Amino acid sequence: MKEVVFSPIIWVIAGFLFDLLRVSIPAPPVSAGVTEVDCVYLGFKTNKWDSCNGVDL
């Protein structure tokens, strides 16, 4: 649960630092980046669910 709380805070700080240092953000276009992060998180949660139910991929 800590990851869910602290992750957005850390990324906001990182974004602030990138802007402060006038460095371009090393990220893909917005929609592709959001979709990628969502899919990685979904895969992570699916793996946790499979592990709990004894499914071996």
Number of C-alpha atoms within 10 A of each C-alpha: 5 6 8 8 9 10 11 11 12 11 11 11 12 13 15 12 12 14 12 9 9 9 10 9 10 7 9 10 8 9 8 11 12 13 11 13 11 12 12 12 12 12 12 11 12 12 15 11 12 12 12 9 9 8 9 7 6
